[in-house]
Amino acid sequence: MIEAYRTAIARSDEIIAERELSSAPERPEPWWAEAGLSFPDLRAVIVETATHAGQLDAARELIDGRQYLVL
């Protein structure tokens, strides 16, 4: 399971390195439009991903009380 995650990270890093942040997604997910989502460029996809990762981290912190990054 961890290896699949690392493989996905490596592929994501490759995709990001090959593109400009202003480039549009080449293959938008079909459900984006159904959910009312619009991602005009790679930057928007990264920001959305980071936002939800942060929200998930906050939920985990509420569960176990551990803080990994405190500013």
ROROVEX-83833 format. One record per residue: residue number from 1; residue in three letters; z negated, y, x negated of N, C-alpha, C, O in turn. Coordinates in steps of 0.2 Angstrom, whole numbers, padded with zeros to 4 digits. Atoms other than C-alpha are relative to their C-alpha. Layout:
REM residues N
r pos: NUM&code: ALA&nz: Z&ny: Y&nx: X&caz: Z&cay: Y&cax: X&cz: Z&cy: Y&cx: X&oz: Z&oy: Y&ox: X
...
END
This chain:
REM residues 71
r pos: 1&code: MET&nz: 0000&ny: -0006&nx: -0004&caz: 0000&cay: 0000&cax: 0000&cz: 0000&cy: 0006&cx: -0004&oz: 0004&oy: 0011&ox: -0003
r pos: 2&code: ILE&nz: 0000&ny: -0005&nx: 0005&caz: -0004&cay: 0012&cax: -0014&cz: 0006&cy: 0001&cx: -0004&oz: 0008&oy: 0007&ox: -0005
r pos: 3&code: GLU&nz: -0007&ny: 0000&nx: 0004&caz: 0012&cay: 0008&cax: -0023&cz: 0005&cy: 0003&cx: 0004&oz: 0009&oy: 0007&ox: 0002
r pos: 4&code: ALA&nz: -0005&ny: -0003&nx: -0005&caz: 0022&cay: 0012&cax: -0007&cz: -0001&cy: 0008&cx: 0000&oz: 0004&oy: 0011&ox: 0001
r pos: 5&code: TYR&nz: 0002&ny: -0007&nx: 0000&caz: 0013&cay: 0029&cax: -0007&cz: 0003&cy: 0003&cx: -0006&oz: 0005&oy: 0009&ox: -0005
r pos: 6&code: ARG&nz: -0003&ny: -0003&nx: 0006&caz: 0017&cay: 0032&cax: -0025&cz: 0007&cy: 0001&cx: 0000&oz: 0010&oy: 0006&ox: -0003
r pos: 7&code: THR&nz: -0007&ny: 0000&nx: 0000&caz: 0035&cay: 0028&cax: -0023&cz: 0002&cy: 0005&cx: 0005&oz: 0007&oy: 0009&ox: 0003
r pos: 8&code: ALA&nz: -0002&ny: -0006&nx: -0004&caz: 0036&cay: 0040&cax: -0008&cz: -0001&cy: 0006&cx: -0003&oz: 0003&oy: 0011&ox: -0002
r pos: 9&code: ILE&nz: 0002&ny: -0006&nx: 0003&caz: 0028&cay: 0053&cax: -0018&cz: 0006&cy: 0002&cx: -0005&oz: 0008&oy: 0007&ox: -0006
r pos: 10&code: ALA&nz: -0005&ny: -0001&nx: 0006&caz: 0040&cay: 0051&cax: -0033&cz: 0007&cy: 0001&cx: 0003&oz: 0010&oy: 0006&ox: 0001
r pos: 11&code: ARG&nz: -0006&ny: -0002&nx: -0003&caz: 0055&cay: 0051&cax: -0021&cz: 0000&cy: 0007&cx: 0003&oz: 0005&oy: 0011&ox: 0002
r pos: 12&code: SER&nz: 0001&ny: -0007&nx: -0003&caz: 0049&cay: 0067&cax: -0012&cz: 0001&cy: 0005&cx: -0006&oz: 0004&oy: 0010&ox: -0005
r pos: 13&code: ASP&nz: -0001&ny: -0005&nx: 0006&caz: 0047&cay: 0075&cax: -0030&cz: 0007&cy: 0001&cx: -0002&oz: 0009&oy: 0006&ox: -0004
r pos: 14&code: GLU&nz: -0007&ny: 0000&nx: 0002&caz: 0065&cay: 0070&cax: -0034&cz: 0004&cy: 0005&cx: 0005&oz: 0008&oy: 0009&ox: 0003
r pos: 15&code: ILE&nz: -0003&ny: -0004&nx: -0005&caz: 0071&cay: 0078&cax: -0018&cz: -0001&cy: 0007&cx: 0000&oz: 0004&oy: 0011&ox: 0000
r pos: 16&code: ILE&nz: 0002&ny: -0007&nx: 0001&caz: 0062&cay: 0094&cax: -0020&cz: 0003&cy: 0003&cx: -0006&oz: 0005&oy: 0009&ox: -0006
r pos: 17&code: ALA&nz: -0002&ny: -0003&nx: 0006&caz: 0067&cay: 0096&cax: -0038&cz: 0008&cy: 0001&cx: 0000&oz: 0010&oy: 0005&ox: -0004
r pos: 18&code: GLU&nz: -0008&ny: -0001&nx: -0001&caz: 0086&cay: 0094&cax: -0033&cz: 0002&cy: 0005&cx: 0004&oz: 0008&oy: 0007&ox: 0005
r pos: 19&code: ARG&nz: -0002&ny: -0005&nx: -0005&caz: 0085&cay: 0108&cax: -0020&cz: -0003&cy: 0006&cx: -0001&oz: -0008&oy: 0007&ox: -0005
r pos: 20&code: GLU&nz: 0003&ny: -0007&nx: 0000&caz: 0082&cay: 0126&cax: -0018&cz: -0005&cy: 0000&cx: 0006&oz: -0004&oy: -0003&ox: 0011
r pos: 21&code: LEU&nz: 0005&ny: -0001&nx: -0006&caz: 0067&cay: 0131&cax: -0007&cz: 0003&cy: 0003&cx: 0006&oz: 0001&oy: 0002&ox: 0011
r pos: 22&code: SER&nz: -0004&ny: -0003&nx: -0006&caz: 0079&cay: 0140&cax: 0004&cz: 0005&cy: -0004&cx: 0003&oz: 0008&oy: -0002&ox: 0008
r pos: 23&code: SER&nz: -0005&ny: 0005&nx: -0003&caz: 0090&cay: 0125&cax: 0007&cz: -0003&cy: -0003&cx: 0007&oz: -0008&oy: -0005&ox: 0007
r pos: 24&code: ALA&nz: 0002&ny: 0003&nx: -0007&caz: 0090&cay: 0118&cax: 0025&cz: -0001&cy: -0007&cx: -0001&oz: 0002&oy: -0010&ox: -0005
r pos: 25&code: PRO&nz: 0000&ny: 0007&nx: 0000&caz: 0085&cay: 0101&cax: 0028&cz: 0006&cy: -0004&cx: 0002&oz: 0010&oy: -0002&ox: 0006
r pos: 26&code: GLU&nz: -0007&ny: 0003&nx: 0000&caz: 0100&cay: 0089&cax: 0026&cz: 0000&cy: -0005&cx: 0006&oz: 0005&oy: -0006&ox: 0010
r pos: 27&code: ARG&nz: 0000&ny: 0005&nx: -0006&caz: 0094&cay: 0076&cax: 0039&cz: -0007&cy: 0001&cx: 0004&oz: -0012&oy: -0002&ox: 0003
r pos: 28&code: PRO&nz: 0006&ny: -0002&nx: -0004&caz: 0081&cay: 0084&cax: 0051&cz: -0001&cy: -0006&cx: 0005&oz: 0003&oy: -0010&ox: 0007
r pos: 29&code: GLU&nz: 0002&ny: 0006&nx: -0004&caz: 0071&cay: 0071&cax: 0061&cz: 0002&cy: 0002&cx: 0007&oz: 0001&oy: 0007&ox: 0009
r pos: 30&code: PRO&nz: -0002&ny: -0001&nx: -0007&caz: 0077&cay: 0069&cax: 0079&cz: -0005&cy: 0003&cx: 0004&oz: -0004&oy: 0007&ox: 0009
r pos: 31&code: TRP&nz: 0006&ny: -0002&nx: -0004&caz: 0060&cay: 0072&cax: 0086&cz: -0002&cy: 0007&cx: -0001&oz: -0006&oy: 0010&ox: 0003
r pos: 32&code: TRP&nz: 0001&ny: -0007&nx: 0001&caz: 0059&cay: 0089&cax: 0079&cz: 0001&cy: 0005&cx: 0005&oz: -0003&oy: 0009&ox: 0008
r pos: 33&code: ALA&nz: -0002&ny: -0005&nx: -0005&caz: 0069&cay: 0098&cax: 0092&cz: -0004&cy: -0002&cx: 0007&oz: -0006&oy: 0002&ox: 0010
r pos: 34&code: GLU&nz: 0004&ny: 0002&nx: -0006&caz: 0060&cay: 0087&cax: 0106&cz: -0007&cy: 0003&cx: 0000&oz: -0010&oy: 0005&ox: 0005
r pos: 35&code: ALA&nz: 0007&ny: -0003&nx: 0001&caz: 0043&cay: 0094&cax: 0099&cz: 0000&cy: 0007&cx: 0000&oz: -0005&oy: 0010&ox: -0001
r pos: 36&code: GLY&nz: -0001&ny: -0008&nx: 0000&caz: 0050&cay: 0112&cax: 0099&cz: -0001&cy: 0002&cx: -0007&oz: -0003&oy: 0008&ox: -0008
r pos: 37&code: LEU&nz: 0001&ny: -0002&nx: 0007&caz: 0049&cay: 0112&cax: 0080&cz: 0007&cy: 0002&cx: -0004&oz: 0012&oy: -0001&ox: -0002
r pos: 38&code: SER&nz: -0006&ny: -0002&nx: 0004&caz: 0061&cay: 0121&cax: 0068&cz: -0002&cy: 0001&cx: -0007&oz: -0006&oy: 0005&ox: -0008
r pos: 39&code: PHE&nz: 0002&ny: -0001&nx: 0007&caz: 0061&cay: 0120&cax: 0050&cz: 0007&cy: 0003&cx: -0004&oz: 0011&oy: -0001&ox: -0005
r pos: 40&code: PRO&nz: -0006&ny: -0003&nx: 0002&caz: 0074&cay: 0132&cax: 0043&cz: 0002&cy: -0002&cx: -0007&oz: 0008&oy: -0001&ox: -0010
r pos: 41&code: ASP&nz: -0001&ny: 0002&nx: 0007&caz: 0072&cay: 0127&cax: 0025&cz: -0006&cy: -0004&cx: -0003&oz: -0011&oy: -0006&ox: 0000
r pos: 42&code: LEU&nz: 0004&ny: 0005&nx: 0004&caz: 0063&cay: 0116&cax: 0012&cz: -0007&cy: 0003&cx: 0000&oz: -0012&oy: 0000&ox: 0000
r pos: 43&code: ARG&nz: 0006&ny: -0003&nx: 0000&caz: 0049&cay: 0129&cax: 0010&cz: -0004&cy: -0001&cx: 0006&oz: -0010&oy: -0002&ox: 0006
r pos: 44&code: ALA&nz: 0003&ny: 0001&nx: -0007&caz: 0045&cay: 0128&cax: 0029&cz: -0003&cy: -0007&cx: 0000&oz: -0009&oy: -0008&ox: 0003
r pos: 45&code: VAL&nz: 0002&ny: 0007&nx: 0000&caz: 0044&cay: 0109&cax: 0027&cz: -0007&cy: -0001&cx: -0004&oz: -0011&oy: -0004&ox: -0002
r pos: 46&code: ILE&nz: 0006&ny: 0001&nx: 0005&caz: 0032&cay: 0110&cax: 0012&cz: -0006&cy: 0003&cx: 0003&oz: -0012&oy: 0001&ox: 0003
r pos: 47&code: VAL&nz: 0005&ny: -0004&nx: -0003&caz: 0021&cay: 0123&cax: 0021&cz: -0003&cy: -0004&cx: 0005&oz: -0009&oy: -0004&ox: 0006
r pos: 48&code: GLU&nz: 0003&ny: 0003&nx: -0006&caz: 0019&cay: 0113&cax: 0037&cz: -0003&cy: -0007&cx: -0003&oz: -0009&oy: -0008&ox: 0000
r pos: 49&code: THR&nz: 0003&ny: 0006&nx: 0002&caz: 0015&cay: 0097&cax: 0027&cz: -0007&cy: 0002&cx: -0004&oz: -0012&oy: -0002&ox: -0002
r pos: 50&code: ALA&nz: 0006&ny: -0002&nx: 0004&caz: 0002&cay: 0106&cax: 0016&cz: -0005&cy: 0002&cx: 0005&oz: -0011&oy: 0001&ox: 0005
r pos: 51&code: THR&nz: 0005&ny: -0002&nx: -0005&caz: -0006&cay: 0114&cax: 0032&cz: -0003&cy: -0006&cx: 0003&oz: -0009&oy: -0006&ox: 0004
r pos: 52&code: HIS&nz: 0003&ny: 0006&nx: -0003&caz: -0008&cay: 0097&cax: 0040&cz: -0004&cy: -0004&cx: -0004&oz: -0009&oy: -0007&ox: -0002
r pos: 53&code: ALA&nz: 0004&ny: 0003&nx: 0005&caz: -0014&cay: 0089&cax: 0024&cz: -0007&cy: 0003&cx: 0000&oz: -0012&oy: 0000&ox: -0001
r pos: 54&code: GLY&nz: 0007&ny: -0003&nx: 0000&caz: -0028&cay: 0102&cax: 0024&cz: -0004&cy: -0001&cx: 0006&oz: -0010&oy: -0001&ox: 0005
r pos: 55&code: GLN&nz: 0003&ny: 0001&nx: -0006&caz: -0032&cay: 0100&cax: 0042&cz: -0003&cy: -0007&cx: 0000&oz: -0009&oy: -0008&ox: 0002
r pos: 56&code: LEU&nz: 0002&ny: 0007&nx: 0000&caz: -0034&cay: 0081&cax: 0039&cz: -0006&cy: 0000&cx: -0005&oz: -0011&oy: -0004&ox: -0004
r pos: 57&code: ASP&nz: 0005&ny: -0001&nx: 0004&caz: -0045&cay: 0085&cax: 0024&cz: -0006&cy: 0003&cx: 0003&oz: -0012&oy: 0000&ox: 0001
r pos: 58&code: ALA&nz: 0006&ny: -0003&nx: -0003&caz: -0056&cay: 0096&cax: 0034&cz: -0003&cy: -0005&cx: 0005&oz: -0010&oy: -0006&ox: 0006
r pos: 59&code: ALA&nz: 0003&ny: 0005&nx: -0004&caz: -0058&cay: 0082&cax: 0047&cz: -0004&cy: -0006&cx: -0004&oz: -0009&oy: -0008&ox: -0002
r pos: 60&code: ARG&nz: 0003&ny: 0005&nx: 0004&caz: -0062&cay: 0069&cax: 0033&cz: -0007&cy: 0003&cx: -0002&oz: -0012&oy: -0001&ox: -0002
r pos: 61&code: GLU&nz: 0006&ny: -0003&nx: 0002&caz: -0075&cay: 0081&cax: 0027&cz: -0006&cy: 0000&cx: 0005&oz: -0012&oy: -0001&ox: 0003
r pos: 62&code: LEU&nz: 0004&ny: 0001&nx: -0006&caz: -0083&cay: 0082&cax: 0044&cz: -0003&cy: -0007&cx: 0001&oz: -0009&oy: -0007&ox: 0003
r pos: 63&code: ILE&nz: 0003&ny: 0007&nx: -0001&caz: -0085&cay: 0063&cax: 0044&cz: -0004&cy: -0002&cx: -0006&oz: -0010&oy: -0004&ox: -0005
r pos: 64&code: ASP&nz: 0005&ny: 0003&nx: 0006&caz: -0092&cay: 0060&cax: 0026&cz: -0003&cy: 0005&cx: -0004&oz: -0007&oy: 0004&ox: -0008
r pos: 65&code: GLY&nz: 0004&ny: -0005&nx: 0004&caz: -0098&cay: 0077&cax: 0020&cz: 0003&cy: 0002&cx: -0007&oz: 0000&oy: 0006&ox: -0010
r pos: 66&code: ARG&nz: -0002&ny: -0001&nx: 0006&caz: -0089&cay: 0076&cax: 0004&cz: 0006&cy: 0006&cx: -0001&oz: 0010&oy: 0006&ox: 0003
r pos: 67&code: GLN&nz: -0005&ny: -0005&nx: 0001&caz: -0079&cay: 0091&cax: -0003&cz: 0003&cy: -0001&cx: -0007&oz: 0000&oy: -0002&ox: -0012
r pos: 68&code: TYR&nz: -0004&ny: 0001&nx: 0007&caz: -0065&cay: 0089&cax: -0016&cz: 0002&cy: 0007&cx: -0003&oz: 0002&oy: 0007&ox: -0009
r pos: 69&code: LEU&nz: -0002&ny: -0006&nx: 0003&caz: -0060&cay: 0107&cax: -0018&cz: -0004&cy: 0006&cx: 0004&oz: -0003&oy: 0007&ox: 0010
r pos: 70&code: VAL&nz: 0004&ny: -0006&nx: -0003&caz: -0072&cay: 0122&cax: -0015&cz: 0002&cy: 0006&cx: -0003&oz: 0001&oy: 0006&ox: -0009
r pos: 71&code: LEU&nz: -0002&ny: -0006&nx: 0003&caz: -0065&cay: 0139&cax: -0018&cz: -0006&cy: 0005&cx: 0001&oz: -0005&oy: 0011&ox: -0001
END
